[in-house]
Amino acid sequence: MTALRNLFRSLLKVYKKPNDYAVDPDQVSFPYPRSYQRFGTTVRFTYIKRVSQIRLVFTARTEGDQDIIIKFGYGPYGVEAHQAAAESGFAPALLSHSNLAGGWWMVVMENLESDFQPCDDFDILEPPCKDVITECVSKFHTMGFVHGDLRDTNVFVRRKQDRWECQLIDYDWAGREGEVVYPIGVYSTHSVWRPELHLDGQSITSEHDNLTVNEFLRRRTKIIRF
């Protein structure tokens, strides 16, 4: 009990003045990994900012001035699904996936070009844009993969030279259909639409992906009244 009390007192000092105990000033704001392995070479990077306050996703820049995205998570990650989508041209390239202590992982991927926008930024999506989105999802399913979280925040689009392009992100739950299941705590709410009210532990299916995509496309379809 004495040792435990001393431990808590030591931790209290750290939490009161974390910068006094940090290895470097950025350690307080960013995770500890500062490099990844790529084809047997160590690539070092510097964190720039946190992308989301509810997810462990960060922008960073390598020593070679490449802009990258660093993401951390717990449990499985759809490495094979992400790589297949990237090779087909509708996902950012996966540069590295590494397992960390305690069941955590770190994923490094290329940053999307700045003119790509998530679909939730759009009030209306043009028919050609919707066609490109459904085509990408269909190709992904044809390869035998499912995503599990194809909400409007995870589907990015841009118009380039009178042509729409689509990118799918967030492969945390993705994998082979019939092999991957939803994690605990996946359910439909007023702010997050899901194909079913509760999906904990259920198989992720291509039908669920299609229903999720169709729902946000429906909400972004211009209604013409005669």
Secondary structure, DSSP 8 states (H G I E B T S, - for coil): -HHHHHHHHHHHHHHHSGGGT-SSGGGGTS-S--EEEETTEEEEEEEEEES-SSS-EEEEEETT--EEEEEEEES---HHHHHHHHHTTSS--EEEEEE-GGGEEEEEEE---TT-EEGGG-S---HHHHHHHHHHHHHHHHTTEE-S---GGGEEEEE-SS-EEEEE---SS-EETTT-B--TT-B--SSS--SSSB-TT-B--HHHHHHHHHHHHHTTS-----
